[in-house]
Amino acid sequence: MTHGHRSTVDGVLRRSARRTPARVAIEYRDRSWTYEELDAAVSRAATVLRERGLSPGDRVAAYGHNSDAYLIAFLACARAGLVHVPVNQNLTGDDLAHILGQSGSALVLTDPALAGRLPAGVPALALRDADDSLLARQAGAAAHDGPEPGGEDLVQLLYTSGTTALPKGAMMTHRALVHEYLSAITALDLSAGDRPAHALPLYHSAQTHVFLLPYLAVGATGVILDAPDGDVLFDLIEAGRVDSLFAPPTVWIGLANRPDFESRDLTGLRKAYYGASVMPVPVLERLRARLPELAFYNCFGQSEIGPLATVLGPDEHEGRMDSCGRPVLFVDARVVDEEGADVPDGTPGEIVYRSPQLCEGYWDRPEETAEAFRDGWFHSGDLAVRDADGYLTIVDRVKDVINSGGVLVASRHVEDVLYTHEAVAEAAVVGLPDERWIEAVTAVVVPRGEVTEEELIAHVRGRLAAFQTPKRVLFAEALPRNASGKILKRELRDRLAAP
């Protein structure tokens, strides 16, 4: 591969810096970086990393909260030819040790406040110090002048969220992610004039690879937030500093349930993106009724494909509110049966993908890689229905489908009905072991008003078949979720099935 044909993640920033050097790229707290400043900071940080004795291909874990330093460190790893390993900053103990050990990370870039959680003896380097200065501003760091990575080189291990099993590291190349950025730009109408808020954790592929990096590619000015705080978001929207927001359904639900949701001036918000887990249709209807001019986009995919696979655009929602849309630019998708044959439209089957966005397999997991990549297609584990126009609707994760008395029940259908009850703030439906039913349909509900188990069972029974109706409804103060908002149904099942 010749130098002129390299397609790299850090090259995305370099091109924008040459095109619009003085434009502000990123704001974080009281700091801002122009594209030229950000690109220079990345080069300095790459030098710091190489001076630590790291070699191209070495894995470097990132264990920190959202910040400009986190972004710079990722791009510095990319520029230095290192393999970035983003780690959920909420992980501790064995879960944290698993990812650091399984990835073989030679160094952990961490916030000082989190360093005490690291396993003993793990080499660490602070992303930022007590006064919040940055890795990239270390004195004496010269511009990076080492060998540049190629498009086929690994740039990141994206660990799956682990909702059904131990997390696996999806091996992403520079080339795969750059393809995914272009898919995101075209499907989500990202432009230089947008003012996005990057509020979700940057360790998560959706915030970083569907929004932050693609927005840097088009030259927009983005605001990195510490967290999706409703007060901060509403203030930024009212001040005109933010007009584009991505958030998982749990955050949109929280925003819609705020007492000031009806009274704040949110008309400055032009684009609303949701994804990472299924959006309950009743919640989406409530948001659209409150903000009729707001353009909603449903983003669907998974870590292994970078992660964007399908999009439902704002002009496609009518009549298909529960759909996740159609495949994006560089994704080819089919819906197949257990033998890998295409199923008829309207019939549930597993989505399989073929795409330059796909990972190269799972890090040091040859058996899992062989199982997921069969006959030239990646098997997603998602159960979906395709219609005659090519629109896909997710029915469930294959492993989350409930076998009730030999009949398969999609948990999402039951959850959507529960969300139509005014006293239900959040709901998750799982199958629990049962002597009679094999798996008993069980609902776990976070209430926002007075309601009984009998009321909710009757509510569902009036809208669904008897076999789909929960045998039990349990109440909880909160549902277990990962930081991207995805409900951890495996954890919920294990907790409820425990004697």
N, C-alpha and C positions, 0 to 999 in steps of 0.2 A: 504494500500500500504506500503510495507516495504521500509526501507531506501535504500536498494541496488537496488531497481527498479525505483527510481526516475529518471525522464527524464526532465531536466530543462534547460532553456536557459543559465543561468550562469554556469551550469555544462559543457556546451560545451567548455567554456574558461578554466575551471578548468582542464579538461582532457588534453587539449593541453599544459597547463602550466606544468603538470606532465610529459608529453611526451617529450616536447622540451623547457625546462625552459629558456635556454639562447638565444633562437632564437628571433629575433626582430619581434614583432607582429604588431605594429603600429608606423608609423612616422607621425608627424604633425608639420608643420613649422620646428623649429630647435630642436624639441624634438623627442625622440624615447622611446618606451617601449618594453622590452622583455616580453615574455609570463608570466614569473614568476612575474615580476614587475607589469604587468597589472592586474594579478589575485589578487595580494596583495592590489593594489590600489582599486579594486572593493570591497574587504572585508572591507577596512577602510571606504570607502564611505558608504557602507551599515550600518556600525555602526553609522556614523554621522546621517544618515536618521532615524534610529531607536531611537537615542537619542533625536530627535525632538518630540518624543511622538507618532510617527506614528505606526499603527498596521497593521499586515498582512491583505491585502484586501483593504487598503486605496488607493485612487487614487492620483498619483503624476504627475502633468503636467510638460512637458519639453518644454520650449519656448526659444530656443536659436539657434545660428548659428552652423555650423559644427565645431567640435573641438574634441580633445581627451577627454576633459571633458564631452562632450555630450555622448560619447560612454560609459565612465566609469559610468556616472549617470544612464544610462539605465540598465546596468548590475548590478549595485548596487541595484536598485529597484527590479530587478528580484531576487537577492540573499536575500534581506530582506523580500520577500513575498509581496511586494507592486505592485500595478497595474500602470504601466507607461502609460502616456497619451501624445504621441508626438503631438505637435501643430505647424502648419505651422508658421514659424517666420515672415511671411508677413502679417498675420492676425492682424487686429486692431479692436477697437470699438465693435460693436454688434457681429460680427463674432467671435472675440476672446472670448468675454463674453459668447457666446452661448456654446462653447465647454467646457470652464472652469466650467460653471454652470451646464450644462447637465451631465457632467461626475462626478460632485460632488467632484472635486479635492480639497484635503486638503492642498496642498502645490504646489507652482509653482517653478521649478528650472529654472532660467533665466539668460541670459547674462545681466550684469549691464546696457549696452546700451539700452536694450529693456525693462527694469523694469518699466520705466515711462509709458509704454503703458498699463500696467495691470490695471484692474478695481480696484477702491479704496477698501481697506480693505482686498485684497487677500493676504494671507501669502506667502512670497517669500523667496527663498534662492539662493544666487549667485552661478552659475556654476563655474565662474572664476572671479577674481577681476582685478583691474587695471593692475597689472603686469602679468596677465594671469596665476597665480598659480591656482591650481585645488582644487575642493571639496575634492578630494581623498588625498590631501597632508596637510589637516588641522592638526595642531599640536595636539597631544594627542589622536588622533583617534586610537583605538585599532582594532585588527582584529575582524571581525564580528563573533559573537558566539551565534546568536539567532536561533530560530527554522527554519528549511529549508522548502521551499515550496515543494509541490508535483506536479507531472505532470499534474494533472487535475485542478490545481489552475489557476486563471486568471493571466496573466503577462502583458497584454497590451490591451488598447482600441485603435484600429486603426480606426480613423475617415475617412469615405469615402470622396472622393475629392469634393463631392457636385457639380458635373457638371450639375446634373438635379434636385437636391432638396437639402434641408438642410442636412449637414453632419450627419451621424449616426455612433455611436461607435461600431465597430465590436469587440466582446469579444473574444480575443485570449488566449488560454491556453498555458502553457509551452509545453505540449505534441504536440499541433497542430503545433507550430513553429518549434520544433525539427524535426518533420516529414517533414515539408516544407524545412528545411535546407538540409536534406538528398536528397530530390527530386532535389533541386538546384545543389547540388554537383554532382549527377549522370548525370543529363540532360545537364549541362553546362560544364562538364569536368573540374571542379575546382580542382586544385592540389596545394600542398605545394610549388612547384617550380614557380608558377605564381607570378607576381608582379603587383597586381591590384591597380588602382587609384580609390578612393571612392570620387567622385567629386559632386554627386548630394546630395540634402539635406537629412540629416540623419533622419529627422522627417518622411520621406517618406518610406513606407514599402519596395519598390523595392530596394533601395540602401542598406538599413539595413538588410533586411531578405533574399534577393536573393544573395547578394554579401558580405557585411561586416561580418556578423555572420557566414555564411557558410565558408568563407575564414579563419576565426579564427578557425573554427572547424577542418580544414585540416592542419593548421599550417603555412599558408602563411604569407608573410610580405607585409602589405598594407600601402598605403599612403592616409591619409585623407586630402582632399583639401577644402579650404573655398568655392570654387565655380568651375564650369567647365570652367575655363578661358583657352582660346585657346593658348595663349602665354605660360602659365605655363605647360599645357598638352604637347604641342609640345616639349618644353625644356626637360621635364621629359622623354619623349619617346626617344628623340635623345641621352640623357645621359644614357639610358639603365636602368633607375630606375623604369620605368613602361612599362608593356607589355600587359596589359589587361584593358579594359575600358568599362563601361556600361554608356549609355547616351540615353535619349529619342530622337526621330527623330528631334525635334527642335534644339538640340545641334549638332547632326550629320550634319544637314543642315547648321548650322552656321560654323562648321569646314570646310565643303566642299566648302563653299562660301568665305572662307578667301583667300586673295590675295596670301599668301605663301603656300597654300595647295599643289600646284604642285611642289614647290621647296624644301620644308623641307624633311629631311630624316626620314620617318615614318615607315621604314621597320622593326624597332624593335617592333612594335605593332603586337602581334600575335593573340589576341582574341578581337573581337568587339561585344559587346552585345547591342541590342536595344530593346526598349519596352516602356511601360507606355502610348503610344498612337500609332496610325497606322503610319507605315513608308511608305511614298509615294514610289511606285516602281521605278519611274525615279531617285529619289535621291539615292536609294540603288544601282541601276545599275551604277550610276556615281561613287559611292564610291568603288564598286567592280572593276570597270575598272581602277581606280587610284591605288588601292592596291590589286592586284590579289591574293597575298599570304595570305591575312588577312582572318581569319576564322570568319564568321558572324553568330551570333545566334539571333533569334527572340524570345524574352521572352514575354509571354502574361499571363494575369490573372487579379486579382482584390483584393482589401484589404481583403475581406471576406475569401479568401482562402490562405492568408498568405504572398505574393500574387501570387506565381507562379503556373500556371495551365497547360500551354502547352509551348513547345519549338520546334522551327524549327532549326535543327542543320546545320552546315556548309556544310555537304554533302547532304543536302536535299533541298537546295534552287533552283537548276536547274529545270525549268519547273513549279515551284510553288512559285515564288518570293513574291506573295501576301498572302501566307499562314502563319498562326501562329503556324503550326506544329501539334504535337500530344500530348495527355496528358502525364504529367510527372509521375514518379514512383508511388506516392500515390494518384493519382487523377483518378477518373472514370467520364467520361463525355458522355452525350448524346445530341442530337439535336432533339427538340420536337416542336409540334404545341401547340396551345393555350389550348388544352385539356390535354396536357402532354403525348401524344402519339408520338412515334418516327416517324420522317418524312423520306421519301426516300432519299438516297444519292443524292446530287445535288440540293436539295430543301432547301430554307432558313427556319430556325427555331431558337428557343431560346436554347442557351447552358444551360444545367443544370448539376450540379456536385454532387458527393458523395465522401467524402474524410475525413481522419483523420486530414487533414490540415485545415478544415473549422472552422470558428468561431462558438461560441456557440449561436449566435444570436446577436441582437443589444441591447446595454445597455439601459435599461429602456424604450424600445420601443416594447412592446409585439405585437402590431398590425402589425408593419412592419416586425417583426420577423416571425410571422405566415404567412404573405403574401409571404415572400422570401423562407421559408422552407415549401414546400408542398409535400406530398406523399413521404417523405424520401429523397427528392432532394432539393438542393439549386438552385433557379432560378436566373440566373446571370444578366438578362436584356440585354445580348449581342445576336445579331442576327448573325447567322453563317451558312455556308454550309459545309457539310462533304463530302469527296470524298470516293471512294471505298477502298482506302488504309488507311482510318482513319484520313487523314489530314483535319484540320479545317481551314476555311478562314472566317475572320470576315467581315460581310457585313456592320454592323452598330450597334450602340446602339439601342435597340428597340424604345426608346423614341426619337431618332434622325432620324428615317426613315421619309421621307417626303411624305405626301399624296397629290399628285399633280393631281387634277381632278379625284380622285378616284383610281389612279394608284400609287403604292408605288415606291419611288425612294430612292436608297441607296446613301447617301451623299458621301461615300468613292469613288464610281465609278467616280463621277463627279470630285472630288478632284484630283484623279490620272491623269485624262485627263488634267486638268488645269496645273498640275506640269510638263507636257511635253512641255509647252510653255516656251521658254527661258527667258521671261520677268517676270515670276512668281517666286517670292522667297518663299512665303507661301500662302496657300489657305484654306479656310473653307467654307463649303456649308451647309446652313440651310434652313428650310422652314419658310416663313413668312406668316401671315394671308392674304388671298386674296379672294375677293368676287367671282371671277370666278373659280379659281383653288383650293379653300380650303386652300392650302398652295402653295405659289409660290417658286420654286427653286431659291435660291438667293446665289450668291457667293460673298465672301469677300476676296479680294486679297491684299497681300502686294507685290507691284511690285519691281523689281530690274532693271528696264529699262523702256523706253517709250512704253506704250501700252494703247490701248483704250478699253472701254467696248465692242464696236462692234467687235473688233478684237478677244477678248477672247470668246465672244458668238459664233462667226463664227468658232473658233478653236474647241470648244466643239461640235458644231452642225455637224461638219465634221466627228466626231468620235463616237457620241452617238445618240440615238433616240431623236426626237423632245421633247418628254415629260421629258427627262432627262436634257435637255439643260437649263441653267439658264435663267430666265426671266429678271434678273438684275445682273449686276456685280458692286459691290461697292469697292472702294479702301480705304485702311487704312495704317497707318504707322506701326501698330503692331496688333496682335491678342491677345485677353485676354486669359491668360493661368494661370494655377496654377504652383507652383514651380517645379513640376515634368515634366512640359512641355505639359501637356494635355490641349487642347483647351477647354475653358469654353463656350460651345455652348449655354447653357442656358442663360448665361450672354449676349452673342452675340445676341441671339434672342430677349431678353428683351430690349436691347439697341436699336436695329433696329426697333422693333415693337412699341416703344414708340412714341406718337404723337409729 
